[in-house]
Amino acid sequence: MKTLNIHETKTRLSAILTEIEKTGEKFVICRNGNPIADIVPHKKKSRIKADLFLSQVKIKCDLTEPLTEDEWDV
Protein backbone atom coordinates (compact mmCIF):
# COMPACT_ATOMS: atom_id res chain seq x y z
CA MET A 1 0.00 0.00 0.00
CA LYS A 2 1.53 3.28 -1.12
CA THR A 3 1.17 6.56 0.74
CA LEU A 4 0.50 9.84 -1.06
CA ASN A 5 0.06 13.40 0.14
CA ILE A 6 -2.85 15.49 -1.10
CA HIS A 7 -0.78 17.64 -3.48
CA GLU A 8 0.79 14.57 -5.12
CA THR A 9 -2.64 12.95 -5.44
CA LYS A 10 -4.14 16.00 -7.14
CA THR A 11 -1.17 16.34 -9.48
CA ARG A 12 -0.93 12.66 -10.49
CA LEU A 13 -4.53 11.42 -10.15
CA SER A 14 -4.80 10.10 -13.70
CA ALA A 15 -1.49 8.22 -13.42
CA ILE A 16 -2.46 6.85 -10.00
CA LEU A 17 -5.77 5.55 -11.36
CA THR A 18 -3.97 3.91 -14.27
CA GLU A 19 -1.58 2.21 -11.86
CA ILE A 20 -4.48 0.97 -9.72
CA GLU A 21 -6.18 -0.34 -12.86
CA LYS A 22 -3.06 -2.24 -13.97
CA THR A 23 -1.70 -3.53 -10.65
CA GLY A 24 -4.69 -3.47 -8.28
CA GLU A 25 -2.54 -1.71 -5.69
CA LYS A 26 -4.11 0.33 -2.87
CA PHE A 27 -3.15 3.91 -1.96
CA VAL A 28 -3.53 5.93 1.23
CA ILE A 29 -3.95 9.70 0.97
CA CYS A 30 -2.45 11.63 3.90
CA ARG A 31 -2.68 15.21 5.15
CA ASN A 32 0.26 16.27 7.31
CA GLY A 33 1.25 12.62 7.65
CA ASN A 34 -2.17 11.52 8.92
CA PRO A 35 -4.18 9.08 6.75
CA ILE A 36 -7.50 10.57 5.61
CA ALA A 37 -8.66 8.36 2.71
CA ASP A 38 -7.97 5.15 0.82
CA ILE A 39 -8.03 4.63 -2.92
CA VAL A 40 -8.77 0.98 -3.66
CA PRO A 41 -9.59 -0.86 -6.87
CA HIS A 42 -13.26 -1.41 -7.60
CA LYS A 43 -14.43 -5.01 -7.27
CA LYS A 44 -17.47 -6.23 -9.14
CA LYS A 45 -19.88 -8.33 -7.14
CA SER A 46 -20.19 -11.89 -8.26
CA ARG A 47 -23.62 -12.72 -9.62
CA ILE A 48 -22.94 -16.38 -8.98
CA LYS A 49 -22.69 -16.03 -5.20
CA ALA A 50 -25.71 -17.58 -3.49
CA ASP A 51 -28.01 -15.44 -1.36
CA LEU A 52 -27.67 -16.50 2.29
CA PHE A 53 -31.42 -16.48 2.95
CA LEU A 54 -32.59 -18.00 -0.32
CA SER A 55 -30.01 -20.79 -0.13
CA GLN A 56 -31.84 -22.08 2.99
CA VAL A 57 -35.23 -22.33 1.24
CA LYS A 58 -36.24 -25.91 0.42
CA ILE A 59 -39.01 -26.65 -2.10
CA LYS A 60 -40.74 -29.97 -1.45
CA CYS A 61 -43.06 -30.11 -4.43
CA ASP A 62 -42.96 -30.22 -8.20
CA LEU A 63 -43.52 -26.63 -9.29
CA THR A 64 -44.23 -27.74 -12.85
CA GLU A 65 -47.11 -30.01 -11.85
CA PRO A 66 -50.52 -28.47 -12.64
CA LEU A 67 -52.91 -27.71 -9.77
CA THR A 68 -56.04 -29.76 -9.26
CA GLU A 69 -59.53 -28.23 -9.01
CA ASP A 70 -59.39 -28.45 -5.19
CA GLU A 71 -56.11 -26.54 -4.98
CA TRP A 72 -57.37 -23.48 -6.87
CA ASP A 73 -58.73 -20.66 -4.66
CA VAL A 74 -61.95 -19.52 -6.27
N, C-alpha and C positions, 0 to 999 in steps of 0.2 A: 504494500500500500504506500503510495507516494504522497508526500505532503507538499502543498502549494500555498503561497500567500495569495491574498485577494488580488493584488496588482498583477501577479503572474497569471492568475486564472483569467482575469479579464483580457489580458494581452494575448494569451495563447489558447483561448477557449476552443477554437475550431481544431487546432492541432491536438489538444487534450482529448476532445471527443473522438477524433480519428484514432488515436492511440487506444482509447477504451474500446472502440469498435473492433480493432484488430486483435488486441491482446486480452481484453476482458479485465484489465487491471482496475483496481479501485483507487480513488484519490480522496484525500482529506484536505479541505480548504480551511486555512487558519487565519485568524486576525490576531496580531501581536503574539504569535506563538500558541494561541489557544484554539483548538479545533471548534469550528462552528457549523460545518456541513460536510457531507460525504457525496461524492459523485461515484455512482456504481452503475455497471452495465444493466440494461433492462433485460428482464427474463420473461419470456412468454410463458403463460400458464399452459400446462399440458391439458388438452381436451380429453385425453385418455384416462386421466386419474379418476378413480371412482369416488362418487359422493359418499361421505361417511354415513349419512342417514339412509340414503337410498340403497346402499349396499347391504343393509340389514333387513330390508323388506323381502319377505318370502311369499311367492304366489303359489297357492296350492290348488289351482284349477287350470283347466285348459281355456285360455282366453279366446281361442278361435272357435270354440264349440258354440253353436247357436243356443239361445235361451228357449226354454219351453214356455208354453202358454201360462203356466203357474208362476213363472219367475218374472214375468213382465208386470210392472206396476201400472195399472190402468186407472 
